[in-house]
Amino acid sequence: MHQDRKPKEAQAAKIDRRIKHLDRAARVTIKAHRDNAGKTQIELAEYMGWTEDQQQNAESGKRGLRVSEFIVQAEGMGEDPRVLFESLLDWELTHRPSSKPKGK
């Protein structure tokens, strides 16, 4: 019974790392596209009905960014959300952490 737990824990840890990496990719994508659109955090926050702190927290990772919020933020920048998703996936692929253990 205890032997079954280790693979599950290892898989859970792997999934957790993957989720954190994708969350980072979303933050990087939002910030890059916001900058490219010439929008400030305040402008995007106002579009969202948020405070500037809420936008800062979303971009810094202090709070999560839901998929629905990601889409609405893209729209607030005048972008097709599909373009941002493509950028997110491109960034994620080029910055994917190595799955090899360190030192090998």
MODELLER restraints for C-alpha pairs under 7 A, 6 or more apart:
rsr = mdl.restraints
at = mdl.atoms
rsr.add(forms.Gaussian(group=physical.xy_distance, feature=features.Distance(at['CA:22:A'], at['CA:92:A']), mean=6.71, stdev=0.5))
rsr.add(forms.Gaussian(group=physical.xy_distance, feature=features.Distance(at['CA:25:A'], at['CA:88:A']), mean=5.57, stdev=0.5))
rsr.add(forms.Gaussian(group=physical.xy_distance, feature=features.Distance(at['CA:25:A'], at['CA:91:A']), mean=6.37, stdev=0.5))
rsr.add(forms.Gaussian(group=physical.xy_distance, feature=features.Distance(at['CA:25:A'], at['CA:92:A']), mean=5.75, stdev=0.5))
rsr.add(forms.Gaussian(group=physical.xy_distance, feature=features.Distance(at['CA:26:A'], at['CA:88:A']), mean=5.89, stdev=0.5))
rsr.add(forms.Gaussian(group=physical.xy_distance, feature=features.Distance(at['CA:27:A'], at['CA:59:A']), mean=5.01, stdev=0.5))
rsr.add(forms.Gaussian(group=physical.xy_distance, feature=features.Distance(at['CA:29:A'], at['CA:84:A']), mean=6.69, stdev=0.5))
rsr.add(forms.Gaussian(group=physical.xy_distance, feature=features.Distance(at['CA:29:A'], at['CA:87:A']), mean=6.51, stdev=0.5))
rsr.add(forms.Gaussian(group=physical.xy_distance, feature=features.Distance(at['CA:29:A'], at['CA:88:A']), mean=5.59, stdev=0.5))
rsr.add(forms.Gaussian(group=physical.xy_distance, feature=features.Distance(at['CA:31:A'], at['CA:59:A']), mean=6.59, stdev=0.5))
rsr.add(forms.Gaussian(group=physical.xy_distance, feature=features.Distance(at['CA:34:A'], at['CA:77:A']), mean=6.43, stdev=0.5))
rsr.add(forms.Gaussian(group=physical.xy_distance, feature=features.Distance(at['CA:37:A'], at['CA:77:A']), mean=6.18, stdev=0.5))
rsr.add(forms.Gaussian(group=physical.xy_distance, feature=features.Distance(at['CA:41:A'], at['CA:52:A']), mean=6.24, stdev=0.5))
rsr.add(forms.Gaussian(group=physical.xy_distance, feature=features.Distance(at['CA:41:A'], at['CA:55:A']), mean=6.19, stdev=0.5))
rsr.add(forms.Gaussian(group=physical.xy_distance, feature=features.Distance(at['CA:41:A'], at['CA:56:A']), mean=6.94, stdev=0.5))
rsr.add(forms.Gaussian(group=physical.xy_distance, feature=features.Distance(at['CA:42:A'], at['CA:52:A']), mean=5.18, stdev=0.5))
rsr.add(forms.Gaussian(group=physical.xy_distance, feature=features.Distance(at['CA:44:A'], at['CA:76:A']), mean=6.52, stdev=0.5))
rsr.add(forms.Gaussian(group=physical.xy_distance, feature=features.Distance(at['CA:45:A'], at['CA:51:A']), mean=5.70, stdev=0.5))
rsr.add(forms.Gaussian(group=physical.xy_distance, feature=features.Distance(at['CA:45:A'], at['CA:52:A']), mean=5.54, stdev=0.5))
rsr.add(forms.Gaussian(group=physical.xy_distance, feature=features.Distance(at['CA:45:A'], at['CA:55:A']), mean=5.51, stdev=0.5))
rsr.add(forms.Gaussian(group=physical.xy_distance, feature=features.Distance(at['CA:47:A'], at['CA:76:A']), mean=6.22, stdev=0.5))
rsr.add(forms.Gaussian(group=physical.xy_distance, feature=features.Distance(at['CA:57:A'], at['CA:63:A']), mean=5.40, stdev=0.5))
rsr.add(forms.Gaussian(group=physical.xy_distance, feature=features.Distance(at['CA:58:A'], at['CA:64:A']), mean=5.96, stdev=0.5))
rsr.add(forms.Gaussian(group=physical.xy_distance, feature=features.Distance(at['CA:58:A'], at['CA:65:A']), mean=5.88, stdev=0.5))
rsr.add(forms.Gaussian(group=physical.xy_distance, feature=features.Distance(at['CA:71:A'], at['CA:81:A']), mean=5.29, stdev=0.5))
rsr.add(forms.Gaussian(group=physical.xy_distance, feature=features.Distance(at['CA:74:A'], at['CA:80:A']), mean=6.44, stdev=0.5))
rsr.add(forms.Gaussian(group=physical.xy_distance, feature=features.Distance(at['CA:74:A'], at['CA:81:A']), mean=5.21, stdev=0.5))
rsr.add(forms.Gaussian(group=physical.xy_distance, feature=features.Distance(at['CA:74:A'], at['CA:84:A']), mean=6.82, stdev=0.5))
rsr.add(forms.Gaussian(group=physical.xy_distance, feature=features.Distance(at['CA:75:A'], at['CA:81:A']), mean=6.58, stdev=0.5))
